[in-house]
Amino acid sequence: MPGFSEPFSSLSHLAGAVLFAALAVPLWKRANGNLLYRRSLMVFSLGSVFLLSISGVYHLLTPGTAGRAVLQRLDHAAIFVLIASSFTPMHVILFRGRARWGVLALIWGLALTAIVVKTVYFSQLPQVLGLAMYLGLGWVGLGTGIALWRKRGFQFVMPILWGGLAYSIGAVLEFTNWPVLVPGVVQWHEVFHIAVLIGLAFHWSFIYSIADGKQSPLADELF
């Protein structure tokens, strides 16, 4: 397609960016005037739209151009931003004290460190190490999930789990260069893009459900 280097990857994430941008304001309104909650929801929604927008534009550009090289690094960095921003409303709304601010400081610190390492050593970093960094930061959320499961039950945390699995399966398929559904059109990278949209949809639905703050926050300790 003229002007689209990877049309499926580009259009799928541009469409996702438009969709989640449209859903952002209704999400923010769920905070019912709680400024802290609303700001945490803004962090999440903006991080989501940022990733999808950067990804959509990056996959639009022709390989070998300077613009694509810059956006490729932004695209990879935006994954860490999305991971950390997804944790933000969960911990702001559902936890308090150290389990809120301590965990968020850890996650955002790790995300910023990963962004620096991935950007500075972009060409030198082995692909498997990059995969481990993404999965490692994302599955820090296992502690969050266990704490919520013990207090709220497994049904409550299922959207977090399914979202994490969707992201993880998509990343592993991307790493293994499989499957090839339609050669040259829909392959492992396109499947990864769909997995990202599925994972984000699960986490968005969970965060929407807690955005009104009716769930009483858990105590200072995560466990």
ZASEKOL-58177 format. One record per residue (C-alpha): residue number from 0; residue in one letter; x, z, y. Coordinates in nm, 2 decimals, decimal comma. Each point is the difference from the previous one (the first is absolute). Example, Ala and Ser with C-alpha at 12.3 -4.5 7.8 and 13.67 -1.06 7.14 Angstrom:
BEGIN
     n   res       xx       zz       yy
     0     A     1,23     0,78    -0,45
     1     S     0,14    -0,07     0,34
This chain:
BEGIN
     n   res       xx       zz       yy
     0     M     0,00     0,00     0,00
     1     P     0,16    -0,10     0,34
     2     G     0,11     0,31     0,19
     3     F    -0,03     0,23    -0,30
     4     S     0,30     0,04    -0,22
     5     E    -0,19     0,21    -0,25
     6     P    -0,37    -0,05     0,07
     7     F    -0,15     0,24    -0,25
     8     S     0,23     0,28     0,09
     9     S    -0,04    -0,06     0,37
    10     L    -0,37    -0,05     0,02
    11     S    -0,09     0,28    -0,24
    12     H     0,19     0,26     0,22
    13     L    -0,12    -0,15     0,33
    14     A    -0,35     0,03    -0,13
    15     G     0,07     0,35    -0,11
    16     A     0,14     0,09     0,35
    17     V    -0,32    -0,13     0,17
    18     L    -0,22     0,19    -0,25
    19     F     0,17     0,33     0,03
    20     A     0,04    -0,03     0,38
    21     A    -0,38    -0,04     0,01
    22     L    -0,05     0,31    -0,21
    23     A     0,24     0,21     0,21
    24     V    -0,24     0,10     0,27
    25     P    -0,27     0,12    -0,24
    26     L     0,27     0,20    -0,18
    27     W     0,12     0,16     0,32
    28     K    -0,36     0,10     0,09
    29     R    -0,03     0,19    -0,32
    30     A     0,23     0,27     0,15
    31     N    -0,30     0,12     0,20
    32     G     0,20     0,09     0,31
    33     N     0,29     0,18    -0,18
    34     L     0,30    -0,15     0,19
    35     L     0,26     0,10    -0,26
    36     Y    -0,20    -0,16    -0,28
    37     R    -0,07    -0,31     0,21
    38     R     0,37    -0,05     0,08
    39     S     0,09     0,03    -0,37
    40     L    -0,26    -0,27    -0,08
    41     M     0,14    -0,22     0,27
    42     V     0,35     0,03    -0,15
    43     F    -0,14    -0,10    -0,34
    44     S    -0,20    -0,30     0,13
    45     L     0,26    -0,13     0,23
    46     G     0,27     0,03    -0,27
    47     S    -0,23    -0,20    -0,23
    48     V    -0,08    -0,27     0,25
    49     F     0,37    -0,02     0,10
    50     L     0,11    -0,06    -0,36
    51     L    -0,26    -0,27    -0,07
    52     S     0,06    -0,17     0,33
    53     I     0,38    -0,01    -0,03
    54     S    -0,04    -0,12    -0,37
    55     G    -0,25    -0,27     0,09
    56     V     0,22    -0,14     0,28
    57     Y     0,32     0,03    -0,20
    58     H    -0,14    -0,21    -0,29
    59     L    -0,12    -0,26     0,25
    60     L     0,35    -0,08     0,13
    61     T     0,23    -0,26    -0,16
    62     P     0,29     0,14    -0,21
    63     G     0,34    -0,02     0,17
    64     T    -0,12     0,06     0,35
    65     A     0,12     0,29     0,22
    66     G    -0,35     0,12     0,06
    67     R    -0,07     0,03    -0,38
    68     A     0,32     0,19    -0,05
    69     V    -0,10     0,26     0,26
    70     L    -0,36     0,03    -0,13
    71     Q     0,13     0,03    -0,35
    72     R     0,18     0,32     0,09
    73     L    -0,31     0,12     0,20
    74     D    -0,22    -0,08    -0,30
    75     H     0,21     0,22    -0,23
    76     A     0,02     0,28     0,26
    77     A    -0,37    -0,01     0,05
    78     I    -0,06     0,09    -0,37
    79     F     0,17     0,34     0,07
    80     V    -0,21     0,04     0,31
    81     L    -0,32    -0,06    -0,20
    82     I     0,10     0,25    -0,26
    83     A     0,08     0,27     0,25
    84     S    -0,31    -0,08     0,21
    85     S    -0,22     0,03    -0,31
    86     F     0,12     0,35    -0,06
    87     T    -0,07     0,10     0,37
    88     P    -0,38     0,05     0,01
    89     M     0,00     0,14    -0,36
    90     H     0,23     0,28     0,10
    91     V    -0,14     0,05     0,35
    92     I    -0,36     0,03    -0,12
    93     L     0,04     0,16    -0,34
    94     F     0,29     0,24     0,05
    95     R     0,12     0,25     0,25
    96     G     0,33     0,17     0,09
    97     R     0,31    -0,10    -0,19
    98     A    -0,20    -0,21    -0,24
    99     R    -0,11    -0,21     0,29
   100     W     0,29    -0,02     0,24
   101     G     0,29     0,07    -0,24
   102     V    -0,11    -0,27    -0,24
   103     L    -0,06    -0,25     0,27
   104     A     0,34     0,07     0,16
   105     L     0,16    -0,06    -0,34
   106     I    -0,19    -0,33    -0,07
   107     W     0,05    -0,14     0,35
   108     G     0,37     0,10    -0,01
   109     L     0,04    -0,17    -0,34
   110     A    -0,19    -0,31     0,13
   111     L     0,22    -0,03     0,31
   112     T     0,32     0,04    -0,20
   113     A    -0,12    -0,26    -0,25
   114     I    -0,08    -0,24     0,28
   115     V     0,35     0,04     0,15
   116     V     0,17    -0,05    -0,34
   117     K    -0,22    -0,30    -0,10
   118     T     0,05    -0,17     0,34
   119     V     0,38     0,06     0,04
   120     Y     0,08    -0,09    -0,37
   121     F    -0,28    -0,25    -0,04
   122     S     0,22    -0,26    -0,17
   123     Q     0,22     0,24    -0,20
   124     L    -0,27     0,23    -0,14
   125     P    -0,08    -0,08    -0,36
   126     Q    -0,36    -0,09    -0,06
   127     V    -0,05     0,28    -0,25
   128     L     0,12     0,26     0,25
   129     G    -0,25    -0,14     0,25
   130     L    -0,27     0,03    -0,25
   131     A     0,10     0,36    -0,09
   132     M    -0,01     0,09     0,37
   133     Y    -0,35    -0,13     0,05
   134     L    -0,14     0,16    -0,32
   135     G     0,19     0,32     0,06
   136     L    -0,14     0,05     0,34
   137     G    -0,35    -0,09    -0,11
   138     W     0,00     0,23    -0,30
   139     V     0,10     0,30     0,21
   140     G    -0,38     0,00     0,03
   141     L    -0,02     0,12    -0,36
   142     G     0,05     0,35     0,14
   143     T    -0,29    -0,05     0,24
   144     G    -0,22    -0,14    -0,28
   145     I     0,08     0,29    -0,23
   146     A    -0,08     0,26     0,27
   147     L    -0,33    -0,17     0,08
   148     W    -0,09    -0,05    -0,36
   149     R     0,05     0,37    -0,07
   150     K    -0,22     0,10     0,29
   151     R    -0,26    -0,28     0,02
   152     G     0,00    -0,16    -0,35
   153     F     0,12    -0,32    -0,14
   154     Q    -0,30    -0,21     0,12
   155     F     0,10     0,09     0,36
   156     V     0,35    -0,14    -0,03
   157     M    -0,08    -0,31    -0,21
   158     P     0,01    -0,24     0,30
   159     I     0,35     0,13     0,09
   160     L     0,11    -0,06    -0,36
   161     W    -0,15    -0,35    -0,04
   162     G     0,15    -0,10     0,34
   163     G     0,35     0,12    -0,10
   164     L    -0,03    -0,18    -0,34
   165     A    -0,11    -0,32     0,17
   166     Y     0,30     0,01     0,23
   167     S     0,24     0,09    -0,28
   168     I    -0,12    -0,26    -0,25
   169     G     0,02    -0,27     0,27
   170     A     0,35     0,10     0,09
   171     V     0,12     0,00    -0,36
   172     L    -0,16    -0,34    -0,06
   173     E     0,18    -0,13     0,31
   174     F     0,33     0,14    -0,13
   175     T    -0,05    -0,16    -0,34
   176     N    -0,11    -0,34     0,14
   177     W    -0,32     0,00    -0,21
   178     P    -0,27    -0,13    -0,04
   179     V    -0,03    -0,37     0,09
   180     L    -0,38    -0,06     0,04
   181     V     0,01    -0,33     0,18
   182     P     0,36    -0,14     0,01
   183     G     0,13    -0,03     0,36
   184     V    -0,33     0,14     0,14
   185     V    -0,09     0,34    -0,15
   186     Q     0,30     0,17    -0,16
   187     W     0,14     0,36    -0,01
   188     H     0,05     0,02     0,37
   189     E    -0,36    -0,10     0,08
   190     V    -0,12     0,25    -0,27
   191     F     0,21     0,27     0,18
   192     H    -0,18    -0,09     0,33
   193     I    -0,34     0,05    -0,17
   194     A     0,12     0,33    -0,15
   195     V     0,09     0,12     0,35
   196     L    -0,35    -0,08     0,12
   197     I    -0,15     0,18    -0,29
   198     G     0,22     0,30     0,04
   199     L    -0,08     0,02     0,37
   200     A    -0,37    -0,04    -0,06
   201     F     0,01     0,30    -0,24
   202     H     0,19     0,22     0,24
   203     W    -0,21    -0,11     0,30
   204     S    -0,32     0,09    -0,19
   205     F     0,14     0,34    -0,08
   206     I     0,12     0,07     0,36
   207     Y    -0,34    -0,12     0,13
   208     S    -0,17     0,26    -0,23
   209     I     0,21     0,29     0,14
   210     A     0,02    -0,11     0,36
   211     D    -0,29     0,21     0,11
   212     G     0,20     0,31    -0,08
   213     K    -0,28     0,17    -0,20
   214     Q     0,25     0,08    -0,28
   215     S     0,16     0,34     0,08
   216     P     0,38    -0,03     0,02
   217     L     0,21     0,14    -0,28
   218     A     0,24     0,29     0,06
   219     D     0,36    -0,02     0,13
   220     E     0,15    -0,06    -0,34
   221     L    -0,03    -0,34    -0,17
   222     F    -0,02     0,17    -0,34
